[in-house]
Amino acid sequence: MVKFPEGQARKYRNVFICKKCSTKIRAQSMKITQGKVKCRRCHGKKFRSVRKK
Ligand SMILES: [Zn+2]
């Protein structure tokens, strides 16, 4: 496992990408898992983290 520097981890932790239209959304991960965040473009509720391929 590669350990990321703290600053970089913080930079990407709260950023998610819409699975439908791949718009970047900055939100708290808790709100993402609770489904409280909507994509501003397609209003989708499914997101993935940035780091994931
Ligand atoms: Zn979207």
mmCIF file of the protein (N, C-alpha, C, O) and its ligand, coordinates in Angstrom:
data_MODEL
# 
_entry.id   MODEL 
# 
loop_
_entity.id 
_entity.type 
_entity.pdbx_number_of_molecules 
1 polymer     1 
2 non-polymer 1 
# 
_entity_poly.entity_id                      1 
_entity_poly.type                           'polypeptide(L)' 
_entity_poly.nstd_linkage                   no 
_entity_poly.nstd_monomer                   no 
_entity_poly.pdbx_seq_one_letter_code       MVKFPEGQARKYRNVFICKKCSTKIRAQSMKITQGKVKCRRCHGKKFRSVRKK 
_entity_poly.pdbx_seq_one_letter_code_can   MVKFPEGQARKYRNVFICKKCSTKIRAQSMKITQGKVKCRRCHGKKFRSVRKK 
_entity_poly.pdbx_strand_id                 A 
# 
loop_
_entity_poly_seq.entity_id 
_entity_poly_seq.num 
_entity_poly_seq.mon_id 
_entity_poly_seq.hetero 
1 1  MET n 
1 2  VAL n 
1 3  LYS n 
1 4  PHE n 
1 5  PRO n 
1 6  GLU n 
1 7  GLY n 
1 8  GLN n 
1 9  ALA n 
1 10 ARG n 
1 11 LYS n 
1 12 TYR n 
1 13 ARG n 
1 14 ASN n 
1 15 VAL n 
1 16 PHE n 
1 17 ILE n 
1 18 CYS n 
1 19 LYS n 
1 20 LYS n 
1 21 CYS n 
1 22 SER n 
1 23 THR n 
1 24 LYS n 
1 25 ILE n 
1 26 ARG n 
1 27 ALA n 
1 28 GLN n 
1 29 SER n 
1 30 MET n 
1 31 LYS n 
1 32 ILE n 
1 33 THR n 
1 34 GLN n 
1 35 GLY n 
1 36 LYS n 
1 37 VAL n 
1 38 LYS n 
1 39 CYS n 
1 40 ARG n 
1 41 ARG n 
1 42 CYS n 
1 43 HIS n 
1 44 GLY n 
1 45 LYS n 
1 46 LYS n 
1 47 PHE n 
1 48 ARG n 
1 49 SER n 
1 50 VAL n 
1 51 ARG n 
1 52 LYS n 
1 53 LYS n 
# 
loop_
_struct_asym.id 
_struct_asym.entity_id 
A 1 
B 2 
# 
loop_
_chem_comp.id 
_chem_comp.type 
_chem_comp.mon_nstd_flag 
ALA 'L-peptide linking' y 
ARG 'L-peptide linking' y 
ASN 'L-peptide linking' y 
CYS 'L-peptide linking' y 
GLN 'L-peptide linking' y 
GLU 'L-peptide linking' y 
GLY 'peptide linking'   y 
HIS 'L-peptide linking' y 
ILE 'L-peptide linking' y 
LYS 'L-peptide linking' y 
MET 'L-peptide linking' y 
PHE 'L-peptide linking' y 
PRO 'L-peptide linking' y 
SER 'L-peptide linking' y 
THR 'L-peptide linking' y 
TYR 'L-peptide linking' y 
VAL 'L-peptide linking' y 
ZN  non-polymer         . 
# 
_pdbx_entity_nonpoly.entity_id   2 
_pdbx_entity_nonpoly.name        ? 
_pdbx_entity_nonpoly.comp_id     ZN 
# 
_pdbx_nonpoly_scheme.asym_id         B 
_pdbx_nonpoly_scheme.entity_id       2 
_pdbx_nonpoly_scheme.mon_id          ZN 
_pdbx_nonpoly_scheme.ndb_seq_num     1 
_pdbx_nonpoly_scheme.pdb_seq_num     101 
_pdbx_nonpoly_scheme.auth_seq_num    101 
_pdbx_nonpoly_scheme.pdb_mon_id      ZN 
_pdbx_nonpoly_scheme.auth_mon_id     ZN 
_pdbx_nonpoly_scheme.pdb_strand_id   A 
_pdbx_nonpoly_scheme.pdb_ins_code    . 
# 
loop_
_atom_site.group_PDB 
_atom_site.id 
_atom_site.type_symbol 
_atom_site.label_atom_id 
_atom_site.label_alt_id 
_atom_site.label_comp_id 
_atom_site.label_asym_id 
_atom_site.label_entity_id 
_atom_site.label_seq_id 
_atom_site.pdbx_PDB_ins_code 
_atom_site.Cartn_x 
_atom_site.Cartn_y 
_atom_site.Cartn_z 
_atom_site.occupancy 
_atom_site.B_iso_or_equiv 
_atom_site.pdbx_formal_charge 
_atom_site.auth_seq_id 
_atom_site.auth_comp_id 
_atom_site.auth_asym_id 
_atom_site.auth_atom_id 
_atom_site.pdbx_PDB_model_num 
ATOM   1   N  N  . MET A 1 1  ? 0.829   -1.209 0.000   1.00 0.00 ? 1   MET A N  1 
ATOM   2   C  CA . MET A 1 1  ? 0.000   0.000  0.000   1.00 0.00 ? 1   MET A CA 1 
ATOM   3   C  C  . MET A 1 1  ? 0.862   1.257  0.000   1.00 0.00 ? 1   MET A C  1 
ATOM   4   O  O  . MET A 1 1  ? 1.843   1.359  0.737   1.00 0.00 ? 1   MET A O  1 
ATOM   5   N  N  . VAL A 1 2  ? 0.486   2.179  -0.816  1.00 0.00 ? 2   VAL A N  1 
ATOM   6   C  CA . VAL A 1 2  ? 1.226   3.440  -0.868  1.00 0.00 ? 2   VAL A CA 1 
ATOM   7   C  C  . VAL A 1 2  ? 0.566   4.429  0.084   1.00 0.00 ? 2   VAL A C  1 
ATOM   8   O  O  . VAL A 1 2  ? -0.647  4.636  0.064   1.00 0.00 ? 2   VAL A O  1 
ATOM   9   N  N  . LYS A 1 3  ? 1.388   5.017  0.899   1.00 0.00 ? 3   LYS A N  1 
ATOM   10  C  CA . LYS A 1 3  ? 0.856   5.995  1.834   1.00 0.00 ? 3   LYS A CA 1 
ATOM   11  C  C  . LYS A 1 3  ? 0.972   7.400  1.214   1.00 0.00 ? 3   LYS A C  1 
ATOM   12  O  O  . LYS A 1 3  ? 2.055   7.834  0.822   1.00 0.00 ? 3   LYS A O  1 
ATOM   13  N  N  . PHE A 1 4  ? -0.147  8.081  1.137   1.00 0.00 ? 4   PHE A N  1 
ATOM   14  C  CA . PHE A 1 4  ? -0.135  9.412  0.562   1.00 0.00 ? 4   PHE A CA 1 
ATOM   15  C  C  . PHE A 1 4  ? 0.229   10.436 1.625   1.00 0.00 ? 4   PHE A C  1 
ATOM   16  O  O  . PHE A 1 4  ? -0.069  10.265 2.807   1.00 0.00 ? 4   PHE A O  1 
ATOM   17  N  N  . PRO A 1 5  ? 0.864   11.480 1.189   1.00 0.00 ? 5   PRO A N  1 
ATOM   18  C  CA . PRO A 1 5  ? 1.112   12.574 2.139   1.00 0.00 ? 5   PRO A CA 1 
ATOM   19  C  C  . PRO A 1 5  ? -0.197  13.154 2.641   1.00 0.00 ? 5   PRO A C  1 
ATOM   20  O  O  . PRO A 1 5  ? -1.205  13.136 1.935   1.00 0.00 ? 5   PRO A O  1 
ATOM   21  N  N  . GLU A 1 6  ? -0.181  13.658 3.835   1.00 0.00 ? 6   GLU A N  1 
ATOM   22  C  CA . GLU A 1 6  ? -1.408  14.115 4.480   1.00 0.00 ? 6   GLU A CA 1 
ATOM   23  C  C  . GLU A 1 6  ? -2.110  15.193 3.654   1.00 0.00 ? 6   GLU A C  1 
ATOM   24  O  O  . GLU A 1 6  ? -3.335  15.193 3.529   1.00 0.00 ? 6   GLU A O  1 
ATOM   25  N  N  . GLY A 1 7  ? -1.333  16.096 3.103   1.00 0.00 ? 7   GLY A N  1 
ATOM   26  C  CA . GLY A 1 7  ? -1.932  17.189 2.329   1.00 0.00 ? 7   GLY A CA 1 
ATOM   27  C  C  . GLY A 1 7  ? -2.658  16.672 1.120   1.00 0.00 ? 7   GLY A C  1 
ATOM   28  O  O  . GLY A 1 7  ? -3.746  17.148 0.796   1.00 0.00 ? 7   GLY A O  1 
ATOM   29  N  N  . GLN A 1 8  ? -2.085  15.722 0.457   1.00 0.00 ? 8   GLN A N  1 
ATOM   30  C  CA . GLN A 1 8  ? -2.716  15.180 -0.735  1.00 0.00 ? 8   GLN A CA 1 
ATOM   31  C  C  . GLN A 1 8  ? -3.978  14.403 -0.377  1.00 0.00 ? 8   GLN A C  1 
ATOM   32  O  O  . GLN A 1 8  ? -4.989  14.480 -1.074  1.00 0.00 ? 8   GLN A O  1 
ATOM   33  N  N  . ALA A 1 9  ? -3.903  13.671 0.693   1.00 0.00 ? 9   ALA A N  1 
ATOM   34  C  CA . ALA A 1 9  ? -5.061  12.904 1.131   1.00 0.00 ? 9   ALA A CA 1 
ATOM   35  C  C  . ALA A 1 9  ? -6.223  13.842 1.432   1.00 0.00 ? 9   ALA A C  1 
ATOM   36  O  O  . ALA A 1 9  ? -7.374  13.559 1.102   1.00 0.00 ? 9   ALA A O  1 
ATOM   37  N  N  . ARG A 1 10 ? -5.900  14.948 2.058   1.00 0.00 ? 10  ARG A N  1 
ATOM   38  C  CA . ARG A 1 10 ? -6.956  15.886 2.414   1.00 0.00 ? 10  ARG A CA 1 
ATOM   39  C  C  . ARG A 1 10 ? -7.561  16.510 1.155   1.00 0.00 ? 10  ARG A C  1 
ATOM   40  O  O  . ARG A 1 10 ? -8.746  16.837 1.100   1.00 0.00 ? 10  ARG A O  1 
ATOM   41  N  N  . LYS A 1 11 ? -6.710  16.659 0.164   1.00 0.00 ? 11  LYS A N  1 
ATOM   42  C  CA . LYS A 1 11 ? -7.164  17.307 -1.065  1.00 0.00 ? 11  LYS A CA 1 
ATOM   43  C  C  . LYS A 1 11 ? -8.210  16.447 -1.780  1.00 0.00 ? 11  LYS A C  1 
ATOM   44  O  O  . LYS A 1 11 ? -9.152  16.974 -2.371  1.00 0.00 ? 11  LYS A O  1 
ATOM   45  N  N  . TYR A 1 12 ? -8.043  15.157 -1.724  1.00 0.00 ? 12  TYR A N  1 
ATOM   46  C  CA . TYR A 1 12 ? -8.936  14.287 -2.496  1.00 0.00 ? 12  TYR A CA 1 
ATOM   47  C  C  . TYR A 1 12 ? -10.022 13.626 -1.653  1.00 0.00 ? 12  TYR A C  1 
ATOM   48  O  O  . TYR A 1 12 ? -10.950 13.020 -2.190  1.00 0.00 ? 12  TYR A O  1 
ATOM   49  N  N  . ARG A 1 13 ? -9.907  13.743 -0.361  1.00 0.00 ? 13  ARG A N  1 
ATOM   50  C  CA . ARG A 1 13 ? -10.833 12.989 0.484   1.00 0.00 ? 13  ARG A CA 1 
ATOM   51  C  C  . ARG A 1 13 ? -12.274 13.439 0.278   1.00 0.00 ? 13  ARG A C  1 
ATOM   52  O  O  . ARG A 1 13 ? -13.194 12.621 0.270   1.00 0.00 ? 13  ARG A O  1 
ATOM   53  N  N  . ASN A 1 14 ? -12.457 14.715 0.115   1.00 0.00 ? 14  ASN A N  1 
ATOM   54  C  CA . ASN A 1 14 ? -13.824 15.240 0.053   1.00 0.00 ? 14  ASN A CA 1 
ATOM   55  C  C  . ASN A 1 14 ? -14.286 15.532 -1.365  1.00 0.00 ? 14  ASN A C  1 
ATOM   56  O  O  . ASN A 1 14 ? -15.271 16.240 -1.574  1.00 0.00 ? 14  ASN A O  1 
ATOM   57  N  N  . VAL A 1 15 ? -13.574 14.987 -2.325  1.00 0.00 ? 15  VAL A N  1 
ATOM   58  C  CA . VAL A 1 15 ? -13.981 15.228 -3.713  1.00 0.00 ? 15  VAL A CA 1 
ATOM   59  C  C  . VAL A 1 15 ? -14.475 13.921 -4.318  1.00 0.00 ? 15  VAL A C  1 
ATOM   60  O  O  . VAL A 1 15 ? -13.816 12.886 -4.214  1.00 0.00 ? 15  VAL A O  1 
ATOM   61  N  N  . PHE A 1 16 ? -15.620 13.980 -4.941  1.00 0.00 ? 16  PHE A N  1 
ATOM   62  C  CA . PHE A 1 16 ? -16.204 12.779 -5.534  1.00 0.00 ? 16  PHE A CA 1 
ATOM   63  C  C  . PHE A 1 16 ? -16.583 13.048 -6.982  1.00 0.00 ? 16  PHE A C  1 
ATOM   64  O  O  . PHE A 1 16 ? -16.753 14.196 -7.391  1.00 0.00 ? 16  PHE A O  1 
ATOM   65  N  N  . ILE A 1 17 ? -16.710 11.989 -7.739  1.00 0.00 ? 17  ILE A N  1 
ATOM   66  C  CA . ILE A 1 17 ? -17.033 12.127 -9.150  1.00 0.00 ? 17  ILE A CA 1 
ATOM   67  C  C  . ILE A 1 17 ? -18.341 11.412 -9.429  1.00 0.00 ? 17  ILE A C  1 
ATOM   68  O  O  . ILE A 1 17 ? -18.543 10.271 -9.016  1.00 0.00 ? 17  ILE A O  1 
ATOM   69  N  N  . CYS A 1 18 ? -19.215 12.090 -10.127 1.00 0.00 ? 18  CYS A N  1 
ATOM   70  C  CA . CYS A 1 18 ? -20.506 11.518 -10.478 1.00 0.00 ? 18  CYS A CA 1 
ATOM   71  C  C  . CYS A 1 18 ? -20.297 10.339 -11.424 1.00 0.00 ? 18  CYS A C  1 
ATOM   72  O  O  . CYS A 1 18 ? -19.516 10.416 -12.373 1.00 0.00 ? 18  CYS A O  1 
ATOM   73  N  N  . LYS A 1 19 ? -20.999 9.262  -11.152 1.00 0.00 ? 19  LYS A N  1 
ATOM   74  C  CA . LYS A 1 19 ? -20.836 8.073  -12.002 1.00 0.00 ? 19  LYS A CA 1 
ATOM   75  C  C  . LYS A 1 19 ? -21.511 8.258  -13.353 1.00 0.00 ? 19  LYS A C  1 
ATOM   76  O  O  . LYS A 1 19 ? -21.141 7.607  -14.331 1.00 0.00 ? 19  LYS A O  1 
ATOM   77  N  N  . LYS A 1 20 ? -22.474 9.123  -13.407 1.00 0.00 ? 20  LYS A N  1 
ATOM   78  C  CA . LYS A 1 20 ? -23.201 9.321  -14.665 1.00 0.00 ? 20  LYS A CA 1 
ATOM   79  C  C  . LYS A 1 20 ? -22.464 10.264 -15.605 1.00 0.00 ? 20  LYS A C  1 
ATOM   80  O  O  . LYS A 1 20 ? -22.207 9.930  -16.761 1.00 0.00 ? 20  LYS A O  1 
ATOM   81  N  N  . CYS A 1 21 ? -22.126 11.451 -15.094 1.00 0.00 ? 21  CYS A N  1 
ATOM   82  C  CA . CYS A 1 21 ? -21.585 12.471 -15.984 1.00 0.00 ? 21  CYS A CA 1 
ATOM   83  C  C  . CYS A 1 21 ? -20.176 12.886 -15.577 1.00 0.00 ? 21  CYS A C  1 
ATOM   84  O  O  . CYS A 1 21 ? -19.598 13.800 -16.164 1.00 0.00 ? 21  CYS A O  1 
ATOM   85  N  N  . SER A 1 22 ? -19.633 12.219 -14.582 1.00 0.00 ? 22  SER A N  1 
ATOM   86  C  CA . SER A 1 22 ? -18.249 12.442 -14.130 1.00 0.00 ? 22  SER A CA 1 
ATOM   87  C  C  . SER A 1 22 ? -17.949 13.893 -13.791 1.00 0.00 ? 22  SER A C  1 
ATOM   88  O  O  . SER A 1 22 ? -16.848 14.386 -14.035 1.00 0.00 ? 22  SER A O  1 
ATOM   89  N  N  . THR A 1 23 ? -18.925 14.560 -13.236 1.00 0.00 ? 23  THR A N  1 
ATOM   90  C  CA . THR A 1 23 ? -18.681 15.894 -12.700 1.00 0.00 ? 23  THR A CA 1 
ATOM   91  C  C  . THR A 1 23 ? -18.068 15.780 -11.305 1.00 0.00 ? 23  THR A C  1 
ATOM   92  O  O  . THR A 1 23 ? -18.461 14.927 -10.509 1.00 0.00 ? 23  THR A O  1 
ATOM   93  N  N  . LYS A 1 24 ? -17.120 16.637 -11.029 1.00 0.00 ? 24  LYS A N  1 
ATOM   94  C  CA . LYS A 1 24 ? -16.508 16.623 -9.705  1.00 0.00 ? 24  LYS A CA 1 
ATOM   95  C  C  . LYS A 1 24 ? -17.380 17.375 -8.717  1.00 0.00 ? 24  LYS A C  1 
ATOM   96  O  O  . LYS A 1 24 ? -17.841 18.485 -8.981  1.00 0.00 ? 24  LYS A O  1 
ATOM   97  N  N  . ILE A 1 25 ? -17.588 16.750 -7.591  1.00 0.00 ? 25  ILE A N  1 
ATOM   98  C  CA . ILE A 1 25 ? -18.380 17.378 -6.535  1.00 0.00 ? 25  ILE A CA 1 
ATOM   99  C  C  . ILE A 1 25 ? -17.563 17.355 -5.253  1.00 0.00 ? 25  ILE A C  1 
ATOM   100 O  O  . ILE A 1 25 ? -16.994 16.325 -4.893  1.00 0.00 ? 25  ILE A O  1 
ATOM   101 N  N  . ARG A 1 26 ? -17.505 18.478 -4.571  1.00 0.00 ? 26  ARG A N  1 
ATOM   102 C  CA . ARG A 1 26 ? -16.842 18.475 -3.272  1.00 0.00 ? 26  ARG A CA 1 
ATOM   103 C  C  . ARG A 1 26 ? -17.898 18.378 -2.195  1.00 0.00 ? 26  ARG A C  1 
ATOM   104 O  O  . ARG A 1 26 ? -18.779 19.231 -2.088  1.00 0.00 ? 26  ARG A O  1 
ATOM   105 N  N  . ALA A 1 27 ? -17.799 17.326 -1.395  1.00 0.00 ? 27  ALA A N  1 
ATOM   106 C  CA . ALA A 1 27 ? -18.770 17.128 -0.330  1.00 0.00 ? 27  ALA A CA 1 
ATOM   107 C  C  . ALA A 1 27 ? -18.156 16.243 0.740   1.00 0.00 ? 27  ALA A C  1 
ATOM   108 O  O  . ALA A 1 27 ? -17.147 15.577 0.508   1.00 0.00 ? 27  ALA A O  1 
ATOM   109 N  N  . GLN A 1 28 ? -18.763 16.241 1.891   1.00 0.00 ? 28  GLN A N  1 
ATOM   110 C  CA . GLN A 1 28 ? -18.287 15.381 2.953   1.00 0.00 ? 28  GLN A CA 1 
ATOM   111 C  C  . GLN A 1 28 ? -18.661 13.936 2.631   1.00 0.00 ? 28  GLN A C  1 
ATOM   112 O  O  . GLN A 1 28 ? -19.760 13.655 2.152   1.00 0.00 ? 28  GLN A O  1 
ATOM   113 N  N  . SER A 1 29 ? -17.732 13.034 2.904   1.00 0.00 ? 29  SER A N  1 
ATOM   114 C  CA . SER A 1 29 ? -17.945 11.634 2.539   1.00 0.00 ? 29  SER A CA 1 
ATOM   115 C  C  . SER A 1 29 ? -19.156 11.060 3.263   1.00 0.00 ? 29  SER A C  1 
ATOM   116 O  O  . SER A 1 29 ? -19.823 10.165 2.744   1.00 0.00 ? 29  SER A O  1 
ATOM   117 N  N  . MET A 1 30 ? -19.439 11.562 4.442   1.00 0.00 ? 30  MET A N  1 
ATOM   118 C  CA . MET A 1 30 ? -20.608 11.078 5.186   1.00 0.00 ? 30  MET A CA 1 
ATOM   119 C  C  . MET A 1 30 ? -21.894 11.400 4.433   1.00 0.00 ? 30  MET A C  1 
ATOM   120 O  O  . MET A 1 30 ? -22.814 10.584 4.375   1.00 0.00 ? 30  MET A O  1 
ATOM   121 N  N  . LYS A 1 31 ? -21.946 12.578 3.866   1.00 0.00 ? 31  LYS A N  1 
ATOM   122 C  CA . LYS A 1 31 ? -23.146 12.980 3.130   1.00 0.00 ? 31  LYS A CA 1 
ATOM   123 C  C  . LYS A 1 31 ? -23.284 12.176 1.847   1.00 0.00 ? 31  LYS A C  1 
ATOM   124 O  O  . LYS A 1 31 ? -24.395 11.894 1.398   1.00 0.00 ? 31  LYS A O  1 
ATOM   125 N  N  . ILE A 1 32 ? -22.174 11.815 1.270   1.00 0.00 ? 32  ILE A N  1 
ATOM   126 C  CA . ILE A 1 32 ? -22.208 10.994 0.063   1.00 0.00 ? 32  ILE A CA 1 
ATOM   127 C  C  . ILE A 1 32 ? -22.819 9.628  0.374   1.00 0.00 ? 32  ILE A C  1 
ATOM   128 O  O  . ILE A 1 32 ? -23.690 9.140  -0.346  1.00 0.00 ? 32  ILE A O  1 
ATOM   129 N  N  . THR A 1 33 ? -22.345 9.029  1.456   1.00 0.00 ? 33  THR A N  1 
ATOM   130 C  CA . THR A 1 33 ? -22.839 7.700  1.793   1.00 0.00 ? 33  THR A CA 1 
ATOM   131 C  C  . THR A 1 33 ? -24.302 7.733  2.241   1.00 0.00 ? 33  THR A C  1 
ATOM   132 O  O  . THR A 1 33 ? -25.028 6.747  2.116   1.00 0.00 ? 33  THR A O  1 
ATOM   133 N  N  . GLN A 1 34 ? -24.705 8.862  2.751   1.00 0.00 ? 34  GLN A N  1 
ATOM   134 C  CA . GLN A 1 34 ? -26.099 8.977  3.171   1.00 0.00 ? 34  GLN A CA 1 
ATOM   135 C  C  . GLN A 1 34 ? -27.017 9.354  2.017   1.00 0.00 ? 34  GLN A C  1 
ATOM   136 O  O  . GLN A 1 34 ? -28.238 9.376  2.172   1.00 0.00 ? 34  GLN A O  1 
ATOM   137 N  N  . GLY A 1 35 ? -26.434 9.649  0.867   1.00 0.00 ? 35  GLY A N  1 
ATOM   138 C  CA . GLY A 1 35 ? -27.239 9.979  -0.301  1.00 0.00 ? 35  GLY A CA 1 
ATOM   139 C  C  . GLY A 1 35 ? -27.823 11.373 -0.247  1.00 0.00 ? 35  GLY A C  1 
ATOM   140 O  O  . GLY A 1 35 ? -28.865 11.645 -0.842  1.00 0.00 ? 35  GLY A O  1 
ATOM   141 N  N  . LYS A 1 36 ? -27.150 12.252 0.466   1.00 0.00 ? 36  LYS A N  1 
ATOM   142 C  CA . LYS A 1 36 ? -27.693 13.605 0.599   1.00 0.00 ? 36  LYS A CA 1 
ATOM   143 C  C  . LYS A 1 36 ? -27.120 14.562 -0.445  1.00 0.00 ? 36  LYS A C  1 
ATOM   144 O  O  . LYS A 1 36 ? -27.519 15.723 -0.532  1.00 0.00 ? 36  LYS A O  1 
ATOM   145 N  N  . VAL A 1 37 ? -26.199 14.059 -1.216  1.00 0.00 ? 37  VAL A N  1 
ATOM   146 C  CA . VAL A 1 37 ? -25.555 14.929 -2.196  1.00 0.00 ? 37  VAL A CA 1 
ATOM   147 C  C  . VAL A 1 37 ? -26.069 14.617 -3.591  1.00 0.00 ? 37  VAL A C  1 
ATOM   148 O  O  . VAL A 1 37 ? -26.121 13.459 -4.006  1.00 0.00 ? 37  VAL A O  1 
ATOM   149 N  N  . LYS A 1 38 ? -26.442 15.652 -4.295  1.00 0.00 ? 38  LYS A N  1 
ATOM   150 C  CA . LYS A 1 38 ? -26.906 15.482 -5.671  1.00 0.00 ? 38  LYS A CA 1 
ATOM   151 C  C  . LYS A 1 38 ? -25.904 16.106 -6.624  1.00 0.00 ? 38  LYS A C  1 
ATOM   152 O  O  . LYS A 1 38 ? -25.297 17.137 -6.335  1.00 0.00 ? 38  LYS A O  1 
ATOM   153 N  N  . CYS A 1 39 ? -25.747 15.464 -7.749  1.00 0.00 ? 39  CYS A N  1 
ATOM   154 C  CA . CYS A 1 39 ? -24.916 16.043 -8.791  1.00 0.00 ? 39  CYS A CA 1 
ATOM   155 C  C  . CYS A 1 39 ? -25.600 17.295 -9.335  1.00 0.00 ? 39  CYS A C  1 
ATOM   156 O  O  . CYS A 1 39 ? -26.803 17.297 -9.597  1.00 0.00 ? 39  CYS A O  1 
ATOM   157 N  N  . ARG A 1 40 ? -24.817 18.353 -9.499  1.00 0.00 ? 40  ARG A N  1 
ATOM   158 C  CA . ARG A 1 40 ? -25.441 19.602 -9.906  1.00 0.00 ? 40  ARG A CA 1 
ATOM   159 C  C  . ARG A 1 40 ? -25.789 19.597 -11.392 1.00 0.00 ? 40  ARG A C  1 
ATOM   160 O  O  . ARG A 1 40 ? -26.530 20.457 -11.868 1.00 0.00 ? 40  ARG A O  1 
ATOM   161 N  N  . ARG A 1 41 ? -25.255 18.632 -12.111 1.00 0.00 ? 41  ARG A N  1 
ATOM   162 C  CA . ARG A 1 41 ? -25.509 18.624 -13.545 1.00 0.00 ? 41  ARG A CA 1 
ATOM   163 C  C  . ARG A 1 41 ? -26.633 17.648 -13.919 1.00 0.00 ? 41  ARG A C  1 
ATOM   164 O  O  . ARG A 1 41 ? -27.559 18.004 -14.649 1.00 0.00 ? 41  ARG A O  1 
ATOM   165 N  N  . CYS A 1 42 ? -26.538 16.398 -13.402 1.00 0.00 ? 42  CYS A N  1 
ATOM   166 C  CA . CYS A 1 42 ? -27.528 15.403 -13.813 1.00 0.00 ? 42  CYS A CA 1 
ATOM   167 C  C  . CYS A 1 42 ? -28.412 14.985 -12.637 1.00 0.00 ? 42  CYS A C  1 
ATOM   168 O  O  . CYS A 1 42 ? -29.292 14.140 -12.797 1.00 0.00 ? 42  CYS A O  1 
ATOM   169 N  N  . HIS A 1 43 ? -28.190 15.562 -11.471 1.00 0.00 ? 43  HIS A N  1 
ATOM   170 C  CA . HIS A 1 43 ? -28.968 15.276 -10.272 1.00 0.00 ? 43  HIS A CA 1 
ATOM   171 C  C  . HIS A 1 43 ? -28.880 13.811 -9.850  1.00 0.00 ? 43  HIS A C  1 
ATOM   172 O  O  . HIS A 1 43 ? -29.759 13.304 -9.154  1.00 0.00 ? 43  HIS A O  1 
ATOM   173 N  N  . GLY A 1 44 ? -27.822 13.141 -10.273 1.00 0.00 ? 44  GLY A N  1 
ATOM   174 C  CA . GLY A 1 44 ? -27.608 11.770 -9.856  1.00 0.00 ? 44  GLY A CA 1 
ATOM   175 C  C  . GLY A 1 44 ? -27.103 11.713 -8.425  1.00 0.00 ? 44  GLY A C  1 
ATOM   176 O  O  . GLY A 1 44 ? -26.591 12.694 -7.885  1.00 0.00 ? 44  GLY A O  1 
ATOM   177 N  N  . LYS A 1 45 ? -27.256 10.564 -7.838  1.00 0.00 ? 45  LYS A N  1 
ATOM   178 C  CA . LYS A 1 45 ? -26.836 10.431 -6.438  1.00 0.00 ? 45  LYS A CA 1 
ATOM   179 C  C  . LYS A 1 45 ? -25.720 9.422  -6.265  1.00 0.00 ? 45  LYS A C  1 
ATOM   180 O  O  . LYS A 1 45 ? -25.342 9.100  -5.139  1.00 0.00 ? 45  LYS A O  1 
ATOM   181 N  N  . LYS A 1 46 ? -25.193 8.926  -7.357  1.00 0.00 ? 46  LYS A N  1 
ATOM   182 C  CA . LYS A 1 46 ? -24.132 7.931  -7.240  1.00 0.00 ? 46  LYS A CA 1 
ATOM   183 C  C  . LYS A 1 46 ? -22.788 8.568  -7.541  1.00 0.00 ? 46  LYS A C  1 
ATOM   184 O  O  . LYS A 1 46 ? -22.584 9.188  -8.585  1.00 0.00 ? 46  LYS A O  1 
ATOM   185 N  N  . PHE A 1 47 ? -21.881 8.396  -6.593  1.00 0.00 ? 47  PHE A N  1 
ATOM   186 C  CA . PHE A 1 47 ? -20.566 9.001  -6.739  1.00 0.00 ? 47  PHE A CA 1 
ATOM   187 C  C  . PHE A 1 47 ? -19.482 7.990  -6.443  1.00 0.00 ? 47  PHE A C  1 
ATOM   188 O  O  . PHE A 1 47 ? -19.704 6.974  -5.786  1.00 0.00 ? 47  PHE A O  1 
ATOM   189 N  N  . ARG A 1 48 ? -18.316 8.299  -6.945  1.00 0.00 ? 48  ARG A N  1 
ATOM   190 C  CA . ARG A 1 48 ? -17.152 7.505  -6.589  1.00 0.00 ? 48  ARG A CA 1 
ATOM   191 C  C  . ARG A 1 48 ? -16.048 8.458  -6.176  1.00 0.00 ? 48  ARG A C  1 
ATOM   192 O  O  . ARG A 1 48 ? -16.084 9.650  -6.480  1.00 0.00 ? 48  ARG A O  1 
ATOM   193 N  N  . SER A 1 49 ? -15.060 7.906  -5.475  1.00 0.00 ? 49  SER A N  1 
ATOM   194 C  CA . SER A 1 49 ? -13.970 8.764  -5.044  1.00 0.00 ? 49  SER A CA 1 
ATOM   195 C  C  . SER A 1 49 ? -13.031 9.044  -6.212  1.00 0.00 ? 49  SER A C  1 
ATOM   196 O  O  . SER A 1 49 ? -13.054 8.346  -7.226  1.00 0.00 ? 49  SER A O  1 
ATOM   197 N  N  . VAL A 1 50 ? -12.224 10.053 -6.057  1.00 0.00 ? 50  VAL A N  1 
ATOM   198 C  CA . VAL A 1 50 ? -11.371 10.508 -7.160  1.00 0.00 ? 50  VAL A CA 1 
ATOM   199 C  C  . VAL A 1 50 ? -10.236 9.525  -7.422  1.00 0.00 ? 50  VAL A C  1 
ATOM   200 O  O  . VAL A 1 50 ? -9.889  9.255  -8.572  1.00 0.00 ? 50  VAL A O  1 
ATOM   201 N  N  . ARG A 1 51 ? -9.672  9.004  -6.361  1.00 0.00 ? 51  ARG A N  1 
ATOM   202 C  CA . ARG A 1 51 ? -8.450  8.221  -6.493  1.00 0.00 ? 51  ARG A CA 1 
ATOM   203 C  C  . ARG A 1 51 ? -8.687  6.886  -7.206  1.00 0.00 ? 51  ARG A C  1 
ATOM   204 O  O  . ARG A 1 51 ? -7.805  6.340  -7.867  1.00 0.00 ? 51  ARG A O  1 
ATOM   205 N  N  . LYS A 1 52 ? -9.914  6.387  -7.043  1.00 0.00 ? 52  LYS A N  1 
ATOM   206 C  CA . LYS A 1 52 ? -10.232 5.102  -7.654  1.00 0.00 ? 52  LYS A CA 1 
ATOM   207 C  C  . LYS A 1 52 ? -10.161 5.185  -9.169  1.00 0.00 ? 52  LYS A C  1 
ATOM   208 O  O  . LYS A 1 52 ? -10.510 6.210  -9.757  1.00 0.00 ? 52  LYS A O  1 
ATOM   209 N  N  . LYS A 1 53 ? -9.712  4.114  -9.800  1.00 0.00 ? 53  LYS A N  1 
ATOM   210 C  CA . LYS A 1 53 ? -9.532  4.181  -11.248 1.00 0.00 ? 53  LYS A CA 1 
ATOM   211 C  C  . LYS A 1 53 ? -10.853 4.063  -12.002 1.00 0.00 ? 53  LYS A C  1 
ATOM   212 O  O  . LYS A 1 53 ? -10.867 4.102  -13.232 1.00 0.00 ? 53  LYS A O  1 
HETATM 213 ZN ZN . ZN  B 2 .  ? -23.824 13.834 -12.676 1.00 0.00 2 101 ZN  A ZN 1 
# 
